Amino acid sequence: MALEGKHVLICISGGIAAYKITLLVRMLVKSGAEVQVLMTPAAENFVSKLTLSTLSKRAVYSDFYGADGTWNNHVEFALWADAILVAPCTANTLAKMVHGICDNLVIATYMSAKSPVFIAPAMDLDMYRHPSTKQNLEMAEDFGHFIIPAEIGELASGLVGEGRMAEPEAILEKLHDYFGEAEKDKSLSGKTVLITAGPTYEALDPVRFIGNHSSGKMGFSLAEEAAKRGAKVILISGPSAQTAHHQNIEIHRVMSAKEMYAEVFRNYDRVDIAIASAAVADYAPKEIATEKIKKNDDSLTVELVKNPDILKTMGEKKTHQFLVGFALETQNEAENAKGKLKNKNLDMIVLNSLRDEGAGFQQDTNKIRIFTKNEEKSFLLKSKREVAKDILNFVEEQISK
Ligand SMILES: Cc1cc2nc3c(=O)[nH]c(=O)nc-3n(C[C@H](O)[C@H](O)[C@H](O)COP(=O)(O)O)c2cc1C
């Protein structure tokens, strides 16, 4: 049932395991899915378009242009897809995906897509073990893609080890589970969630700023998780290298605390839940020099003035919103977090301590404690994606009370 009517876009790249995709196409079609196959030019050496188009009941494409000069519209393919599966994913295609080397129809479609991406790598033993492959798979995972790990077995080269593409049945199961979960877990459907993320940069002159080390990972993980649960997400992010890949997420990029303030309150009235995870600068230079400050004197004094307190104002303006703040403390953690909860009129606060190894800025992991007026809960060190789940589970418990 989970796959009934779902649009699955399969991108085949040039590995020997391509022949197994014919079986997968057949199984997907039998499960009620609609399947569109795209191929890299190299993949055409491994499996025929005729077989794949017959099984999928759709024309199969590998070029940007048809022989008659028509454009095989990668944007349309991308928007059509409910899920993209790259299988087999060669070392080459994986590298192009994570580095944005957009020189064929498969990569252009992948880069235009908003739907979840599943990657089933297939390589020979040493290729799979190579540090570049490992790093590229990690990057793909950081992008939020689902990796279907290669299995151990006999490889086409005759070597035995890890690198064999997962069997079609296992890939089908992953897609089935994904759509099954997605249907089941829409616990935030109908809700609008505002999330602030990342640092703010406070300009000193046209080239310099005062900033902080926040990466935005926590806020982006929260946004992805809320979107997966069916919420409409307004993500207001300071300068961050993070990207979000879900159609429910609307990103507003800002630079300074004042810009973040303006963007938050442009949207605040229409949200049900607001989560302020951004590390907003408390102070900003009183004056921004119009020209680059020259290195003339031995010392330089910059006068800083207080920025508007976004979280406090959110607490003051709160009407119906469930408001969550973050506290990053270095001492008297629990006391300070509870103080902030009360003073800023929050419904919940998430504390992470810089004293905990693996928690805080620039880390992929976080260790949190959550406080409400009457409750307190500690969590173990986890990936920020898992922490996002814990936070949203807690929020959902609170709003259902
Ligand atoms: C017989 C044969 C089998 C291959 N199998 C694989 C493979 O399993 N995995 C892989 O990463 N590359 C494999 N390659 C190398 C790729 O085909 C090659 O890197 C190609 O440039 C990939 O292009 P694409 O990623 O655009 O499809 C194989 C090449 C040949 C000739």
The ligand as an SDF file (V2000), in Angstrom:
LIG
                    3D

 31 33  0  0  0  0  0  0  0  0999 V2000
   32.7970   -3.6880  -16.3410 C   0  0  0  0  0  0  0  0  0  0  0  0
   32.8170   -2.4580  -15.5120 C   0  0  0  0  0  0  0  0  0  0  0  0
   32.2450   -2.4740  -14.2740 C   0  0  0  0  0  0  0  0  0  0  0  0
   32.2560   -1.3600  -13.4760 C   0  0  0  0  0  0  0  0  0  0  0  0
   31.6690   -1.4000  -12.2350 N   0  0  0  0  0  0  0  0  0  0  0  0
   31.6900   -0.3170  -11.4390 C   0  0  0  0  0  0  0  0  0  0  0  0
   31.0770   -0.3450  -10.1610 C   0  0  0  0  0  0  0  0  0  0  0  0
   30.5020   -1.3560   -9.7400 O   0  0  0  0  0  0  0  0  0  0  0  0
   31.1500    0.7450   -9.3870 N   0  0  0  0  0  0  0  0  0  0  0  0
   31.7690    1.8890   -9.7990 C   0  0  0  0  0  0  0  0  0  0  0  0
   31.8200    2.8410   -9.0310 O   0  0  0  0  0  0  0  0  0  0  0  0
   32.3330    1.9540  -11.0270 N   0  0  0  0  0  0  0  0  0  0  0  0
   32.3110    0.8980  -11.8480 C   0  0  0  0  0  0  0  0  0  0  0  0
   32.8960    0.9650  -13.0900 N   0  0  0  0  0  0  0  0  0  0  0  0
   33.5190    2.2090  -13.5180 C   0  0  0  0  0  0  0  0  0  0  0  0
   32.4700    3.2100  -13.9970 C   0  0  0  0  0  0  0  0  0  0  0  0
   31.7170    2.6530  -15.0760 O   0  0  0  0  0  0  0  0  0  0  0  0
   33.1360    4.5040  -14.4140 C   0  0  0  0  0  0  0  0  0  0  0  0
   33.7110    5.1350  -13.2800 O   0  0  0  0  0  0  0  0  0  0  0  0
   32.1940    5.4680  -15.1010 C   0  0  0  0  0  0  0  0  0  0  0  0
   32.8930    6.6500  -15.3980 O   0  0  0  0  0  0  0  0  0  0  0  0
   30.9910    5.7890  -14.2390 C   0  0  0  0  0  0  0  0  0  0  0  0
   30.2080    6.7820  -14.8440 O   0  0  0  0  0  0  0  0  0  0  0  0
   28.8230    7.2550  -14.2220 P   0  0  0  0  0  0  0  0  0  0  0  0
   29.0350    7.4320  -12.7670 O   0  0  0  0  0  0  0  0  0  0  0  0
   28.5260    8.5490  -14.9110 O   0  0  0  0  0  0  0  0  0  0  0  0
   27.8290    6.2280  -14.5380 O   0  0  0  0  0  0  0  0  0  0  0  0
   32.8870   -0.1690  -13.9210 C   0  0  0  0  0  0  0  0  0  0  0  0
   33.4380   -0.1360  -15.1990 C   0  0  0  0  0  0  0  0  0  0  0  0
   33.4130   -1.2730  -15.9770 C   0  0  0  0  0  0  0  0  0  0  0  0
   34.0180   -1.1960  -17.3570 C   0  0  0  0  0  0  0  0  0  0  0  0
  1  2  1  0
  2  3  1  0
  2 30  2  0
  3  4  2  0
  4  5  1  0
  4 28  1  0
  5  6  2  0
  6  7  1  0
  6 13  1  0
  7  8  2  0
  7  9  1  0
  9 10  1  0
 10 11  2  0
 10 12  1  0
 12 13  2  0
 13 14  1  0
 14 15  1  0
 14 28  1  0
 15 16  1  0
 16 17  1  0
 16 18  1  0
 18 19  1  0
 18 20  1  0
 20 21  1  0
 20 22  1  0
 22 23  1  0
 23 24  1  0
 24 25  2  0
 24 26  1  0
 24 27  1  0
 28 29  2  0
 29 30  1  0
 30 31  1  0
M  END
$$$$
